[in-house]
Amino acid sequence: MKNKMKLLSIVLAAFTIFTACANGENQKSEDDSTIKIGSTFPLTGQYSNYGTSTLNGIQMAIDEINKNGGIGGKEINLESMDDKGEITDSVTSYNKLVEDGVSAVIGTNTSTPSNAIAEASQKDGIPVITPTGTEESITAGKANVFRACFTNPYQGNLLAIFAKDTLKAKTAAILVNTSSDYSTGIAQAFEDKAKELGIEVLAKENYGDNDTDFKAQLTSIAKVKADVLLLPEYYEKLALITPQARDAGITSYFLGGDGWDGIIKTMDKSSMDVIEKSYFTNHFSIEDKDKKVSEFVKNYKEFYKEDPTAFSALGYDTVYMIKEAFEKASSDSNEDRIKALKELNFDGITGKFSFDENNNPQKAASIMRIENGEYRFDSIVNPR
């Protein structure tokens, strides 16, 4: 009996020590002086231009915030993943970040992997913000998922308004990637709004993700001689399409969404003239004279030795959205932080906005034009 009692005492003592240690570790976690935020972007692969630009903006914002006291006195610790722009890698990166205890996830760039992350996050309820994923379904019906950019249909609407009001277009043609939610979302909204505004859509041609030869579609489009040609695509594919369009005899103005941002870096210098006077929606302009924007552009150029893109600005704004929401939240719970995000009236580099019922920011868009091998600010377009 004595031996049994002694053994029980040892077990109880060990349990007490284990419990104390565990409680100490929990207390240490609660008193931690850092807030861990995760990010996942394509840092290699075909969309690495987007990912690198976005991460640059995120890191710059984190450096500024940490220098000025962090979030509520806690330093931000960023854990960054490379998802290569792929669905499987994006979800794997997201799960790894959650396992590592991040308080929020920023990512990713393009719509399809962003949607995959959004779906995966429903089991966790962690705050997720895509700086640049524009497909409507990413945030729709997902209380914890937000975006810093506008949606695909939003861009399509604004492009039709710009074509009508500024370019005085009476006719349009559309070349759409039917394998891409980004492309089809912009194209359908543009077509619907164009018809509403009295712009006649004379031709609509399709292609798929793996296509590299667009001669047949572009030859058909060339025959209708439309005032504008909508090309809702990402920069890498646009570098193939636009020279072929001019070779086919198309003289229309080119229009596109924010996926055009980055095309100047991608185009062969000898082909730069084919995108002259192209127009695309974007989230900010480095030519904006607003003091906040000009300071951002100046600091970014000093640090990275290049101009920021809209992706850089959206990444930068996303971190400041998290900071503002986390500091306004009534507790550190996911629920309270998400509630604070939902209630933001944010004033950032990419504009002033609040969120609609699907956590989409409501804001105007900058229209950029390409002129002499540079992005130039053209105008601001508001929805109607």
Long-range contacts (C-beta under 8 A, 24 or more apart in sequence): 32-74, 33-73, 33-74, 33-75, 34-70, 34-74, 34-75, 34-76, 34-77, 35-70, 35-71, 35-74, 35-75, 35-76, 35-77, 35-103, 35-326, 36-76, 36-77, 36-78, 36-79, 36-100, 36-101, 36-102, 36-103, 37-62, 37-76, 37-77, 37-78, 37-79, 37-102, 37-103, 37-104, 37-105, 37-106, 37-319, 37-322, 38-78, 38-79, 38-80, 38-81, 38-94, 38-97, 38-98, 38-100, 38-102, 38-104, 38-105, 38-106, 38-107, 39-78, 39-79, 39-80, 39-81, 39-105, 39-106, 39-107, 40-80, 40-81, 40-82, 40-83, 40-90, 40-93, 40-94, 40-97, 40-105, 40-106, 40-107, 40-108, 40-117, 41-80, 41-81, 41-82, 41-83, 41-107, 41-108, 41-109, 42-82, 42-83, 42-84, 42-85, 42-86, 42-108, 42-109, 42-110, 43-80, 43-82, 43-84, 44-82, 44-84, 45-84, 45-85, 45-86, 46-85, 46-236, 47-85, 47-109, 47-110, 47-234, 47-236, 48-85, 49-235, 49-262, 49-265, 49-266, 50-85, 50-109, 50-110, 50-132, 50-262, 50-311, 51-82, 51-85, 51-108, 51-109, 53-262, 53-308, 53-309, 53-311, 53-312, 53-315, 54-109, 54-131, 54-132, 54-311, 54-312, 54-314, 54-315, 55-80, 55-315, 56-300, 56-304, 56-308, 56-312, 56-315, 57-131, 57-300, 57-308, 57-311, 57-312, 57-313, 57-314, 57-315, 57-316, 57-317, 57-319, 58-106, 58-131, 58-315, 58-316, 58-318, 58-319, 60-299, 60-300, 60-303, 60-304, 60-312, 60-316, 61-315, 61-316, 61-317, 61-318, 61-319, 61-320, 62-319, 65-319, 65-320, 65-323, 71-322, 71-323, 71-326, 71-327, 72-326, 72-327, 76-319, 81-107, 83-107, 83-108, 83-113, 85-109, 85-110, 85-113, 86-113, 87-112, 87-113, 87-116, 89-113, 90-114, 90-116, 90-117, 91-116, 91-117, 91-120, 94-120, 94-121, 95-120, 98-124, 98-126, 102-126, 103-127, 103-326, 103-332, 103-337, 104-128, 104-129, 104-322, 104-337, 105-129, 106-130, 106-131, 106-315, 106-318, 106-319, 106-322, 107-131, 108-133, 109-133, 109-311, 110-182, 110-234, 111-135, 111-138, 111-152, 111-180, 111-181, 111-182, 111-185, 112-180, 112-181, 114-138, 115-181, 118-142, 118-145, 121-145, 125-334, 125-335, 125-338, 126-334, 127-322, 127-325, 127-334, 127-337, 127-338, 127-341, 129-318, 129-321, 129-322, 129-341, 131-311, 131-314, 131-315, 131-317, 131-318, 132-258, 132-311, 132-314, 134-182, 134-185, 134-257, 134-258, 135-181, 135-182, 135-185, 136-185, 136-358, 136-360, 137-181, 139-358, 139-359, 139-360, 140-358, 141-358, 142-359, 143-338, 143-342, 143-359, 144-334, 144-338, 145-359, 146-321, 146-341, 146-355, 146-359, 147-359, 147-360, 147-361, 148-283, 148-314, 148-317, 148-318, 148-321, 148-348, 148-350, 148-361, 149-258, 149-283, 149-314, 149-350, 149-361, 150-281, 150-283, 150-360, 150-361, 150-363, 150-365, 151-185, 151-360, 152-181, 152-182, 152-185, 152-186, 152-189, 152-232, 152-257, 153-185, 153-186, 153-188, 153-189, 154-189, 154-360, 154-365, 154-383, 155-186, 155-189, 155-232, 155-257, 155-258, 155-281, 155-365, 156-185, 156-186, 156-187, 156-188, 156-189, 156-190, 156-191, 156-192, 156-193, 156-232, 156-257, 157-189, 157-190, 157-193, 157-383, 158-281, 158-365, 158-367, 158-381, 158-383, 159-186, 159-190, 159-230, 159-255, 159-256, 159-257, 159-279, 159-281, 160-189, 160-190, 160-193, 160-194, 160-196, 160-197, 160-199, 161-193, 161-197, 161-381, 161-383, 161-384, 162-255, 162-279, 162-367, 162-379, 162-381, 163-194, 163-199, 163-227, 163-228, 163-253, 163-255, 164-194, 164-197, 164-198, 164-199, 165-381, 166-367, 166-378, 166-379, 167-227, 167-228, 167-253, 167-279, 168-227, 169-199, 169-227, 169-228, 169-253, 170-198, 170-199, 170-200, 170-227, 171-199, 171-200, 171-201, 171-202, 171-224, 171-225, 171-226, 171-227, 171-228, 172-199, 172-200, 172-201, 172-202, 172-226, 172-227, 172-228, 172-229, 172-230, 173-201, 173-202, 173-203, 173-204, 173-205, 173-221, 173-224, 173-226, 173-228, 173-229, 173-230, 173-252, 174-201, 174-203, 174-204, 174-205, 174-229, 174-230, 174-232, 175-204, 175-205, 175-206, 175-207, 175-214, 175-217, 175-218, 175-221, 175-229, 175-230, 175-231, 175-241, 175-245, 176-204, 176-205, 176-206, 176-207, 176-230, 176-232, 177-206, 177-207, 177-208, 177-209, 177-232, 177-233, 177-237, 178-206, 178-207, 178-208, 179-208, 179-209, 180-209, 180-233, 182-232, 182-233, 182-234, 182-257, 182-259, 183-232, 183-233, 184-232, 185-232, 186-230, 186-232, 186-256, 186-257, 187-230, 187-232, 190-230, 190-232, 190-255, 202-226, 212-240, 213-244, 214-240, 214-241, 214-244, 214-245, 215-244, 215-248, 218-244, 218-245, 218-248, 218-250, 219-248, 221-245, 221-248, 221-250, 222-248, 222-249, 222-250, 225-251, 225-252, 226-252, 227-252, 227-253, 228-252, 228-253, 228-254, 228-255, 229-253, 229-254, 229-255, 230-255, 230-256, 231-255, 231-256, 232-256, 232-257, 232-259, 233-259, 234-259, 235-259, 235-260, 235-261, 235-262, 235-263, 235-265, 235-266, 236-266, 238-263, 238-266, 238-275, 239-263, 239-266, 239-267, 239-268, 239-271, 242-267, 242-271, 242-274, 242-275, 242-278, 243-271, 243-274, 245-274, 246-274, 253-277, 253-278, 253-279, 254-278, 254-279, 255-279, 255-280, 256-280, 256-281, 257-281, 258-282, 258-283, 258-310, 260-368, 261-309, 261-310, 261-311, 261-368, 261-375, 262-309, 262-311, 263-370, 264-370, 264-373, 264-374, 264-375, 269-373, 272-373, 275-370, 276-370, 276-371, 276-372, 277-369, 277-370, 277-371, 278-369, 278-370, 279-367, 279-368, 279-369, 279-370, 279-378, 280-367, 280-368, 281-365, 281-366, 281-367, 281-368, 281-381, 282-310, 282-365, 282-366, 282-367, 282-368, 282-375, 283-310, 283-313, 283-314, 283-350, 283-351, 283-365, 283-366, 284-310, 284-313, 284-349, 284-350, 284-351, 284-366, 285-366, 285-368, 285-375, 285-377, 286-375, 287-376, 287-377, 288-366, 288-377, 292-347, 292-348, 292-349, 293-349, 296-349, 310-350, 313-348, 313-349, 313-350, 314-350, 316-348, 316-349, 317-346, 317-348, 317-349, 317-350, 320-346, 320-348, 321-346, 321-348
